[in-house]
Amino acid sequence: MSLGVAVALLAVKMAAWLLTGSAAILSDALESIINVVAAAFAVLSVTVADSPPDERHPYGHGNIEYYAAWLEGMLILLASIGIFYESWDKIFHPAPMPNLGAGVALLAAAGGVNLWLGLLLVRQGRSSGSLTLEADGKHVLTDVYTSGGVLVGLALVWATGWLWLDGLVACLVGANIAWAGVGLVRRSVSGFMIESDPVLLEQICALLRENRQPAWIDIHRLRAIKAGRRVHVDMHLILPRDMTLAEAHLQVDAMEQLLLSRLGPEADVMIHADPCVDARCPVCEAEPCDLRGSANSATPVWTPQTTGEPKKNV
């Protein structure tokens, strides 16, 4: 849908530019060219990201979405350079713009369609955890803001007769979309570098706090990353050292199922079981325990800060 609409709206905006010769409308049309290219790559990346893990890619193919977002961000930056190149001279050497009313009407119609599509893509991207869809939706919404700014600028040109405003509005549009491109590139690079996701870690900690079992003495070395729609989680779970291997497996499995219920069945969860030591007795709620050296006196608060580092006494 995004690709089809992008192609149609590009044709509409190019028609508006040919009617008016407006640099501001041309700047909007140039961004739409990037929309077409980005939407085409998004189709490919979403399809590949949805492929299940295989022998060559045991962690799945979700990281391709970061490449898609990076490419889209770079294309947006390229479009902003083109806009500046085409528009700067129009500030100092403005030209008449015929058929301004018709061009504005076409641009307004295209902006309305883009607003609907952008909101739909962002909502779908967030609900499915797809960075590509969300990035494409934000790019489309940037196009809406661009069209809105162009319409305001052309209205001022029509009201005042100041033709140089056309070039100025186009340059402002270029600056706006350049900022959006920088944001997309920054977010994609954080994905390449497997940057920590504080929101995801807090969601996991909150889930474990709310559903804690007495045998779960403590957790540490909690790590979690997102690759497209897939989430990878690993941690160490401290269990009573007198548990049998079968009992420990049941506790680990229970925690895994809890995480999968929140993160989705496609999540990859790896939990390593550690036996407790006497130093953990004050935070242990497992009863009865014949090995306890001291009474329980506190319950550890699991947060991204307290669970990320290994416990020194384990």
Residue frames relative to the residue before (quaternion, step in Angstrom):
aa qw qx qy qz dx dy dz
M 1.0000 0.0000 0.0000 0.0000 0.00 0.00 0.00
S 0.6506 0.5218 -0.3131 0.4543 3.56 0.93 -0.93
L 0.6722 0.4994 -0.2985 0.4578 3.57 0.90 -0.92
G 0.6741 0.5039 -0.3011 0.4483 3.58 0.87 -0.93
V 0.6695 0.4865 -0.2968 0.4764 3.57 0.94 -0.90
A 0.6300 0.5461 -0.3401 0.4349 3.60 0.98 -0.81
V 0.6520 0.5059 -0.3166 0.4677 3.59 0.96 -0.83
A 0.6721 0.5023 -0.3025 0.4522 3.59 0.90 -0.93
L 0.6977 0.4699 -0.2845 0.4598 3.59 0.88 -0.89
L 0.5713 0.5672 -0.3840 0.4522 3.57 1.13 -0.54
A 0.6512 0.5109 -0.3125 0.4662 3.58 0.95 -0.87
V 0.6467 0.5218 -0.3206 0.4547 3.59 0.98 -0.84
K 0.6978 0.4742 -0.2824 0.4565 3.60 0.88 -0.94
M 0.6256 0.5196 -0.3460 0.4679 3.58 1.04 -0.67
A 0.6209 0.5281 -0.3346 0.4729 3.57 1.08 -0.71
A 0.6450 0.5143 -0.3198 0.4661 3.59 1.01 -0.82
W 0.6492 0.5117 -0.3193 0.4634 3.59 1.01 -0.77
L 0.6574 0.5070 -0.3129 0.4614 3.60 0.95 -0.87
L 0.6415 0.5260 -0.3255 0.4537 3.58 1.11 -0.65
T 0.8112 0.3188 -0.1246 0.4741 3.58 0.91 -0.95
G 0.2976 -0.7520 0.5278 0.2596 3.58 1.02 -0.76
S 0.3856 0.7570 -0.4514 0.2729 3.59 1.29 0.29
A 0.4426 -0.6828 0.5176 0.2644 3.58 -0.92 0.94
A 0.6269 0.5426 -0.3421 0.4423 3.58 1.04 -0.72
I 0.6642 0.4734 -0.3066 0.4906 3.60 0.95 -0.83
L 0.6163 0.5336 -0.3502 0.4613 3.60 1.04 -0.70
S 0.6282 0.5315 -0.3406 0.4549 3.60 0.99 -0.77
D 0.6431 0.5061 -0.3157 0.4802 3.57 1.03 -0.77
A 0.6575 0.5105 -0.3090 0.4600 3.58 0.99 -0.82
L 0.6222 0.5413 -0.3430 0.4498 3.59 1.03 -0.74
E 0.6436 0.5024 -0.3298 0.4739 3.58 1.00 -0.75
S 0.6290 0.5410 -0.3391 0.4435 3.58 1.06 -0.67
I 0.5735 0.5574 -0.3866 0.4593 3.59 1.13 -0.52
I 0.6446 0.5016 -0.3129 0.4846 3.56 1.02 -0.82
N 0.5992 0.5647 -0.3607 0.4382 3.60 1.05 -0.69
V 0.6508 0.5211 -0.3162 0.4527 3.56 0.96 -0.88
V 0.6784 0.4837 -0.2919 0.4698 3.58 0.85 -0.99
A 0.6746 0.5017 -0.2974 0.4526 3.60 0.89 -0.93
A 0.6526 0.5103 -0.3213 0.4587 3.59 0.97 -0.82
A 0.6292 0.5310 -0.3363 0.4572 3.58 1.03 -0.76
F 0.6793 0.4658 -0.2922 0.4859 3.58 0.94 -0.86
A 0.6043 0.5621 -0.3560 0.4384 3.59 1.09 -0.64
V 0.6045 0.5508 -0.3510 0.4561 3.58 1.04 -0.77
L 0.6761 0.4904 -0.2867 0.4692 3.56 0.92 -0.94
S 0.7115 0.4796 -0.2808 0.4299 3.58 0.76 -1.03
V 0.6467 0.5078 -0.3327 0.4617 3.60 0.97 -0.77
T 0.6342 0.5297 -0.3255 0.4596 3.57 1.04 -0.78
V 0.6826 0.4745 -0.2832 0.4782 3.58 0.91 -0.93
A 0.6553 0.5320 -0.3187 0.4311 3.60 0.92 -0.89
D 0.6711 0.5075 -0.2987 0.4503 3.57 1.10 -0.63
S 0.4951 0.6543 -0.4356 0.3702 3.60 1.26 -0.14
P 0.4894 -0.6696 0.4638 0.3114 3.62 -0.96 0.77
P 0.6484 -0.4982 0.3836 0.4293 3.61 -1.22 0.33
D 0.0860 -0.7832 0.6135 0.0533 3.55 -1.16 0.61
E 0.7687 -0.3738 0.2397 0.4603 3.58 -1.28 -0.06
R 0.7184 0.4296 -0.2480 0.4877 3.59 0.98 -0.80
H 0.7776 0.2125 -0.1102 0.5814 3.58 1.16 -0.53
P 0.0899 -0.8582 0.5037 0.0411 3.60 0.45 1.20
Y 0.7012 0.4261 -0.2680 0.5049 3.60 1.21 -0.40
G 0.6319 -0.5448 0.3312 0.4406 3.58 1.22 0.33
H 0.5188 -0.6538 0.4788 0.2721 3.54 -1.37 -0.05
G 0.3219 0.8130 -0.4500 0.1816 3.57 1.26 0.23
N 0.5965 0.6065 -0.3717 0.3716 3.61 1.08 -0.60
I 0.5108 0.6394 -0.4381 0.3720 3.59 1.17 -0.29
E 0.5829 0.5869 -0.3801 0.4138 3.59 1.14 -0.50
Y 0.6106 0.5297 -0.3627 0.4638 3.60 1.10 -0.53
Y 0.6279 0.5160 -0.3364 0.4758 3.58 1.07 -0.69
A 0.6293 0.5313 -0.3334 0.4589 3.58 1.03 -0.78
A 0.6719 0.4868 -0.2982 0.4719 3.58 0.92 -0.91
W 0.6296 0.5286 -0.3345 0.4608 3.61 1.04 -0.76
L 0.6574 0.5057 -0.3109 0.4642 3.57 0.91 -0.93
E 0.6589 0.5050 -0.3202 0.4564 3.58 0.89 -0.87
G 0.6447 0.5199 -0.3214 0.4591 3.58 0.97 -0.80
M 0.6697 0.4907 -0.3003 0.4696 3.58 0.95 -0.86
L 0.6389 0.5168 -0.3286 0.4656 3.59 1.03 -0.73
I 0.6161 0.5319 -0.3426 0.4692 3.58 1.07 -0.72
L 0.6502 0.5055 -0.3162 0.4709 3.60 0.95 -0.84
L 0.6327 0.5250 -0.3258 0.4669 3.57 1.03 -0.78
A 0.6456 0.5174 -0.3203 0.4615 3.57 0.99 -0.83
S 0.6437 0.5268 -0.3357 0.4421 3.59 0.97 -0.79
I 0.6206 0.5285 -0.3433 0.4665 3.60 1.06 -0.71
G 0.6538 0.5153 -0.3074 0.4609 3.57 1.00 -0.86
I 0.6319 0.5330 -0.3280 0.4571 3.56 1.04 -0.76
F 0.6494 0.5049 -0.3173 0.4719 3.59 0.92 -0.88
Y 0.6480 0.5373 -0.3163 0.4374 3.57 0.95 -0.89
E 0.7266 0.4407 -0.2420 0.4683 3.57 0.92 -0.93
S 0.7583 0.4544 -0.2010 0.4220 3.58 1.04 -0.73
W 0.5625 0.6458 -0.4019 0.3240 3.60 1.03 -0.69
D 0.6814 0.5004 -0.2996 0.4422 3.57 0.89 -0.91
K 0.6110 0.5802 -0.3552 0.4047 3.59 1.13 -0.62
I 0.5658 0.5855 -0.3976 0.4230 3.60 1.17 -0.40
F 0.7700 0.3651 -0.1746 0.4932 3.57 0.93 -0.95
H 0.7723 0.1943 -0.1201 0.5928 3.57 1.23 -0.45
P 0.0266 -0.8406 0.5410 -0.0048 3.61 0.51 1.15
A 0.1980 -0.7708 0.5976 0.0971 3.55 -1.22 0.61
P 0.6012 -0.5677 0.4107 0.3840 3.61 -1.12 0.55
M 0.2150 -0.7729 0.5868 0.1096 3.57 -1.17 0.64
P 0.1792 -0.7988 0.5657 0.0991 3.61 -0.27 1.19
N 0.8293 0.2426 -0.1627 0.4763 3.58 -1.33 0.29
L 0.1750 0.8320 -0.5123 0.1211 3.57 1.07 0.69
G 0.6386 0.5477 -0.3355 0.4238 3.60 0.97 -0.78
A 0.6696 0.4907 -0.3019 0.4687 3.59 0.91 -0.89
G 0.6557 0.5175 -0.3156 0.4502 3.56 0.97 -0.84
V 0.6472 0.5144 -0.3132 0.4673 3.56 1.00 -0.81
A 0.6373 0.5321 -0.3302 0.4490 3.60 0.98 -0.80
L 0.6536 0.5035 -0.3109 0.4717 3.59 0.96 -0.85
L 0.6664 0.5083 -0.3022 0.4540 3.56 0.95 -0.89
A 0.6416 0.5232 -0.3238 0.4580 3.59 1.00 -0.79
A 0.6449 0.5136 -0.3205 0.4665 3.60 0.98 -0.80
A 0.6524 0.5076 -0.3125 0.4681 3.58 0.98 -0.85
G 0.6446 0.5339 -0.3215 0.4427 3.59 1.01 -0.77
G 0.6391 0.5285 -0.3269 0.4532 3.58 1.02 -0.76
V 0.6532 0.4978 -0.3109 0.4784 3.58 0.96 -0.84
N 0.6607 0.5153 -0.3090 0.4500 3.58 0.94 -0.86
L 0.6117 0.5541 -0.3512 0.4421 3.60 1.03 -0.73
W 0.6615 0.4972 -0.3002 0.4745 3.58 0.91 -0.91
L 0.6865 0.4876 -0.2886 0.4558 3.58 0.87 -0.96
G 0.6592 0.5263 -0.3199 0.4316 3.61 0.90 -0.89
L 0.6610 0.4974 -0.3060 0.4712 3.58 0.92 -0.88
L 0.6365 0.5303 -0.3224 0.4580 3.58 1.03 -0.79
L 0.6805 0.4952 -0.2934 0.4533 3.60 0.90 -0.91
V 0.6537 0.5077 -0.3196 0.4613 3.59 0.94 -0.86
R 0.6608 0.5021 -0.3115 0.4628 3.60 0.91 -0.88
Q 0.6769 0.4824 -0.2956 0.4708 3.58 0.92 -0.87
G 0.6423 0.5318 -0.3258 0.4456 3.59 1.01 -0.78
R 0.6812 0.4788 -0.2928 0.4701 3.58 0.95 -0.86
S 0.6739 0.4975 -0.3114 0.4487 3.60 0.94 -0.79
S 0.7408 0.3821 -0.2196 0.5070 3.60 1.11 -0.64
G 0.4528 -0.7018 0.4411 0.3286 3.60 1.27 -0.16
S 0.4662 0.6829 -0.4413 0.3486 3.60 1.20 0.44
L 0.3506 -0.7440 0.5344 0.1946 3.58 -0.55 1.18
T 0.6203 0.5630 -0.3485 0.4205 3.59 1.04 -0.76
L 0.6841 0.4746 -0.2946 0.4691 3.60 0.83 -0.96
E 0.6576 0.5044 -0.3155 0.4622 3.58 0.95 -0.87
A 0.6531 0.5059 -0.3151 0.4672 3.59 0.97 -0.86
D 0.6537 0.5051 -0.3174 0.4656 3.57 0.96 -0.83
G 0.6415 0.5204 -0.3231 0.4618 3.58 1.03 -0.78
K 0.6647 0.4924 -0.3090 0.4693 3.58 0.96 -0.83
H 0.6128 0.5347 -0.3459 0.4680 3.55 1.11 -0.66
V 0.6445 0.5086 -0.3161 0.4755 3.57 0.97 -0.84
L 0.6553 0.4952 -0.3192 0.4727 3.61 0.97 -0.81
T 0.5880 0.5475 -0.3675 0.4685 3.58 1.11 -0.61
D 0.6179 0.5377 -0.3250 0.4727 3.55 1.10 -0.76
V 0.6218 0.5344 -0.3363 0.4633 3.58 1.08 -0.72
Y 0.6584 0.4975 -0.3079 0.4736 3.56 0.92 -0.94
T 0.6140 0.5492 -0.3359 0.4567 3.55 1.07 -0.79
S 0.6753 0.4904 -0.2955 0.4650 3.57 0.85 -1.00
G 0.6397 0.5306 -0.3273 0.4495 3.58 1.01 -0.81
G 0.6640 0.4985 -0.3043 0.4669 3.57 0.97 -0.87
V 0.6364 0.5245 -0.3231 0.4642 3.55 1.03 -0.81
L 0.6517 0.5193 -0.3194 0.4512 3.59 0.94 -0.86
V 0.6430 0.5083 -0.3247 0.4720 3.58 0.98 -0.84
G 0.6661 0.5131 -0.3048 0.4474 3.55 0.92 -0.93
L 0.6801 0.4789 -0.2978 0.4685 3.59 0.92 -0.86
A 0.5957 0.5456 -0.3638 0.4638 3.57 1.13 -0.58
L 0.6478 0.5037 -0.3123 0.4787 3.58 1.04 -0.77
V 0.6163 0.5337 -0.3447 0.4654 3.58 1.05 -0.76
W 0.6688 0.5018 -0.2950 0.4624 3.57 0.92 -0.95
A 0.7062 0.4750 -0.2730 0.4485 3.61 0.96 -0.88
T 0.7886 0.3477 -0.1644 0.4797 3.59 0.97 -0.82
G 0.3758 -0.7235 0.4912 0.3066 3.54 1.14 -0.64
W 0.4871 0.6549 -0.4384 0.3764 3.59 1.26 0.18
L 0.2282 -0.8294 0.4960 0.1182 3.57 0.04 1.28
W 0.5893 0.5963 -0.3734 0.3971 3.61 1.11 -0.53
L 0.5343 0.6274 -0.4076 0.3933 3.59 1.22 -0.35
D 0.5531 0.6165 -0.3903 0.4022 3.58 1.16 -0.56
G 0.7003 0.4523 -0.2709 0.4813 3.60 0.86 -0.94
L 0.6347 0.5346 -0.3346 0.4465 3.58 1.04 -0.77
V 0.6449 0.5114 -0.3195 0.4695 3.58 0.95 -0.89
A 0.6394 0.5293 -0.3327 0.4475 3.58 0.95 -0.82
C 0.6592 0.4974 -0.3141 0.4683 3.61 0.97 -0.81
L 0.6322 0.5172 -0.3321 0.4717 3.59 1.04 -0.72
V 0.6087 0.5382 -0.3367 0.4758 3.56 1.09 -0.73
G 0.6524 0.5237 -0.3112 0.4508 3.57 0.94 -0.89
A 0.6534 0.5075 -0.3141 0.4657 3.58 0.99 -0.83
N 0.6481 0.5364 -0.3142 0.4399 3.58 1.00 -0.83
I 0.7210 0.4217 -0.2709 0.4785 3.58 0.80 -0.91
A 0.5632 0.5704 -0.3974 0.4466 3.61 1.17 -0.44
W 0.6373 0.5219 -0.3229 0.4660 3.59 1.01 -0.79
A 0.6432 0.5087 -0.3193 0.4750 3.58 1.00 -0.80
G 0.6437 0.5257 -0.3223 0.4532 3.60 1.00 -0.77
V 0.6287 0.5303 -0.3312 0.4624 3.58 1.00 -0.81
G 0.6488 0.5281 -0.3174 0.4467 3.59 0.98 -0.84
L 0.6649 0.4940 -0.3063 0.4691 3.59 0.95 -0.83
V 0.6437 0.5109 -0.3262 0.4672 3.59 0.96 -0.83
R 0.6421 0.5284 -0.3222 0.4524 3.59 0.95 -0.87
R 0.6837 0.4841 -0.2967 0.4585 3.59 0.88 -0.89
S 0.6591 0.5031 -0.3227 0.4565 3.59 0.96 -0.78
V 0.6353 0.5249 -0.3325 0.4586 3.60 1.01 -0.77
S 0.6201 0.5319 -0.3512 0.4575 3.60 1.02 -0.71
G 0.6354 0.5129 -0.3251 0.4769 3.58 1.13 -0.63
F 0.6191 0.5356 -0.3421 0.4613 3.60 1.00 -0.78
M 0.7390 0.4224 -0.2141 0.4792 3.57 0.95 -0.95
I 0.3779 -0.7395 0.4688 0.3009 3.61 1.33 0.12
E 0.0821 0.8339 -0.5342 0.1120 3.54 0.81 1.06
S 0.5811 -0.6013 0.4225 0.3497 3.57 -1.07 0.74
D 0.2276 -0.7603 0.5973 0.1155 3.56 -1.08 0.82
P 0.2635 -0.8127 0.4956 0.1565 3.63 0.03 1.25
V 0.6343 0.5379 -0.3404 0.4387 3.60 1.00 -0.77
L 0.6665 0.4924 -0.3009 0.4720 3.59 0.90 -0.90
L 0.6585 0.5082 -0.3162 0.4562 3.60 0.92 -0.86
E 0.6531 0.5021 -0.3166 0.4702 3.60 0.97 -0.79
Q 0.6187 0.5344 -0.3456 0.4606 3.61 1.02 -0.70
I 0.6600 0.4961 -0.3063 0.4737 3.58 0.97 -0.85
C 0.6634 0.5029 -0.3104 0.4590 3.60 0.89 -0.90
A 0.6504 0.5145 -0.3205 0.4578 3.58 0.94 -0.85
L 0.6392 0.5237 -0.3225 0.4618 3.58 0.99 -0.84
L 0.6849 0.4751 -0.2873 0.4718 3.61 0.92 -0.87
R 0.6247 0.5317 -0.3438 0.4569 3.61 1.03 -0.71
E 0.7017 0.4878 -0.2695 0.4439 3.57 0.91 -0.95
N 0.7832 0.2967 -0.1424 0.5275 3.61 1.12 -0.60
R 0.2551 0.8126 -0.4927 0.1784 3.56 1.19 0.47
Q 0.2508 -0.7527 0.5955 0.1259 3.54 -1.09 0.86
P 0.6330 -0.5662 0.3591 0.3870 3.64 -1.07 0.64
A 0.6708 0.5129 -0.3056 0.4400 3.59 1.04 -0.71
W 0.6058 0.5381 -0.3635 0.4597 3.60 1.23 -0.34
I 0.1999 -0.8329 0.5057 0.1022 3.56 0.16 1.31
D 0.7648 -0.2192 0.1802 0.5784 3.58 0.82 -0.93
I 0.2117 -0.7453 0.6099 0.1662 3.57 -1.32 0.22
H 0.0375 0.7838 -0.6195 0.0215 3.55 -1.18 0.53
R 0.7743 0.3064 -0.2785 0.4787 3.55 -1.36 0.26
L 0.2363 0.7754 -0.5420 0.2219 3.56 0.97 0.87
R 0.0751 0.7742 -0.6227 0.0850 3.55 -0.84 1.07
A 0.0355 0.7920 -0.6077 0.0469 3.57 -1.08 0.71
I 0.0024 0.7794 -0.6263 0.0171 3.55 -1.00 0.85
K 0.2899 -0.7179 0.6020 0.1952 3.52 -1.30 0.42
A 0.0403 -0.7566 0.6524 0.0137 3.54 -1.05 0.88
G 0.7815 -0.1149 0.0326 0.6124 3.55 0.05 1.29
R 0.7911 -0.2400 0.1987 0.5264 3.56 -0.75 -1.04
R 0.6196 0.5634 -0.3379 0.4296 3.58 1.24 -0.24
V 0.1973 -0.7651 0.6064 0.0896 3.54 -1.10 0.85
H 0.1400 -0.7742 0.6137 0.0657 3.56 -0.97 0.92
V 0.0192 -0.8029 0.5935 -0.0526 3.57 -0.74 1.12
D 0.1087 0.7660 -0.6330 0.0267 3.56 -1.05 0.74
M 0.0709 0.7882 -0.6048 0.0892 3.56 -1.15 0.71
H 0.3854 -0.6567 0.5812 0.2871 3.53 -1.40 0.07
L 0.1572 -0.7777 0.6058 0.0590 3.55 -0.94 0.97
I 0.2608 -0.7670 0.5693 0.1398 3.60 -0.71 1.09
L 0.0406 -0.7994 0.5982 -0.0399 3.57 -0.76 1.16
P 0.6467 -0.5037 0.3802 0.4283 3.63 -1.19 0.39
R 0.4643 -0.7292 0.4366 0.2492 3.56 -0.84 0.99
D 0.6422 0.5055 -0.3521 0.4561 3.61 1.20 -0.15
M 0.4257 0.6901 -0.4749 0.3420 3.62 1.23 0.20
T 0.4498 -0.6348 0.5440 0.3143 3.55 -1.17 0.57
L 0.6578 -0.4996 0.3755 0.4204 3.55 -1.25 0.32
A 0.6417 0.5273 -0.3255 0.4519 3.58 1.00 -0.79
E 0.6603 0.5005 -0.3102 0.4661 3.60 0.95 -0.83
A 0.6426 0.5178 -0.3216 0.4642 3.56 1.00 -0.84
H 0.6292 0.5367 -0.3343 0.4520 3.56 1.02 -0.78
L 0.6410 0.5286 -0.3260 0.4511 3.58 0.97 -0.80
Q 0.6572 0.5029 -0.3103 0.4679 3.59 1.01 -0.81
V 0.6458 0.5065 -0.3155 0.4762 3.58 0.97 -0.84
D 0.6598 0.5126 -0.3076 0.4553 3.56 0.95 -0.89
A 0.6297 0.5366 -0.3335 0.4520 3.58 1.02 -0.77
M 0.6615 0.4881 -0.3081 0.4788 3.60 0.98 -0.81
E 0.6275 0.5372 -0.3357 0.4527 3.59 0.99 -0.80
Q 0.6770 0.4912 -0.2960 0.4613 3.59 0.88 -0.93
L 0.6068 0.5492 -0.3478 0.4574 3.57 1.09 -0.69
L 0.6814 0.4815 -0.2851 0.4718 3.57 0.90 -0.92
L 0.6508 0.5176 -0.3171 0.4560 3.59 0.98 -0.83
S 0.6167 0.5599 -0.3479 0.4303 3.58 1.07 -0.68
R 0.7213 0.4055 -0.2388 0.5082 3.59 1.14 -0.59
L 0.7574 0.4053 -0.2056 0.4689 3.58 0.93 -0.92
G 0.5734 -0.5942 0.3798 0.4171 3.57 1.24 -0.26
P 0.6046 -0.6085 0.3778 0.3485 3.58 -1.08 0.68
E 0.6404 0.5328 -0.3363 0.4392 3.62 1.17 -0.37
A 0.4694 0.6785 -0.4450 0.3481 3.60 1.27 -0.11
D 0.2901 -0.7315 0.5941 0.1666 3.56 -1.20 0.64
V 0.0043 -0.8234 0.5638 -0.0649 3.58 -0.37 1.27
M 0.0093 -0.7874 0.6155 -0.0336 3.57 -0.82 1.05
I 0.0162 -0.8083 0.5866 -0.0474 3.58 -0.60 1.20
H 0.1962 -0.7706 0.6010 0.0806 3.54 -0.81 1.12
A 0.2954 -0.7720 0.5407 0.1560 3.59 -0.80 1.03
D 0.1180 -0.7723 0.6228 0.0416 3.57 -0.94 1.02
P 0.4022 -0.6870 0.5356 0.2819 3.64 -1.04 0.66
C 0.5125 -0.6548 0.4582 0.3140 3.56 -1.07 0.69
V 0.2193 -0.7213 0.6329 0.1761 3.55 -1.39 0.24
D 0.7196 -0.4643 0.2885 0.4282 3.58 -1.24 0.35
A 0.6237 0.5710 -0.3468 0.4057 3.58 1.02 -0.71
R 0.6632 0.5001 -0.3121 0.4612 3.61 1.21 -0.37
C 0.4080 0.7459 -0.4582 0.2595 3.63 1.21 -0.12
P 0.6561 0.5281 -0.3458 0.4136 3.69 0.83 -0.76
V 0.7509 0.3465 -0.2236 0.5159 3.63 1.13 -0.45
C 0.5438 0.6278 -0.3879 0.3996 3.58 1.29 0.15
E 0.1764 -0.7993 0.5701 0.0707 3.58 -0.86 1.01
A 0.4371 0.7078 -0.4564 0.3159 3.59 1.27 0.11
E 0.0979 0.7784 -0.6105 0.1082 3.58 -0.77 1.08
P 0.5655 -0.2160 -0.7959 -0.0025 1.54 -2.05 1.46
C 0.1204 -0.7859 0.6038 0.0567 3.58 -1.19 0.53
D 0.2746 -0.7849 0.5384 0.1362 3.59 -0.57 1.18
L 0.6759 0.5030 -0.2858 0.4565 3.59 1.25 -0.27
R 0.4264 0.7385 -0.4463 0.2711 3.59 1.28 -0.12
G 0.2435 -0.7854 0.5555 0.1236 3.56 -0.90 0.97
S 0.7865 0.0424 -0.0263 0.6155 3.60 1.23 -0.43
A 0.5908 -0.6087 0.4042 0.3423 3.55 -1.20 0.57
N 0.5753 -0.5642 0.4636 0.3685 3.51 -1.28 0.44
S 0.0186 -0.8302 0.5563 -0.0295 3.59 -0.79 1.00
A 0.8005 0.1148 -0.0600 0.5852 3.61 1.20 -0.20
T 0.2760 -0.7247 0.6055 0.1791 3.51 -1.29 0.43
P 0.4064 -0.7250 0.4863 0.2698 3.62 -0.61 1.01
V 0.3193 -0.7251 0.5792 0.1915 3.56 -1.02 0.83
W 0.2445 -0.8007 0.5330 0.1226 3.56 -0.46 1.20
T 0.1167 0.7613 -0.6231 0.1366 3.55 -0.63 1.21
P 0.6691 -0.4772 0.3489 0.4504 3.63 -1.16 0.21
Q 0.6584 0.5166 -0.3140 0.4483 3.60 1.09 -0.67
T 0.7434 0.4218 -0.2382 0.4612 3.62 0.91 -0.86
T 0.7211 0.4437 -0.2546 0.4673 3.60 1.14 -0.46
G 0.5756 0.6455 -0.3702 0.3390 3.58 1.19 -0.27
E 0.7340 0.3953 -0.2235 0.5050 3.57 1.10 -0.64
P 0.5358 -0.6146 0.4570 0.3555 3.61 -1.12 0.53
K 0.4717 -0.6566 0.5048 0.3025 3.56 -1.09 0.71
K 0.4579 -0.7409 0.4262 0.2445 3.56 -0.63 1.16
N 0.7323 0.4088 -0.2496 0.4841 3.57 1.08 -0.54
V 0.5951 0.5374 -0.3862 0.4561 3.61 1.16 0.43
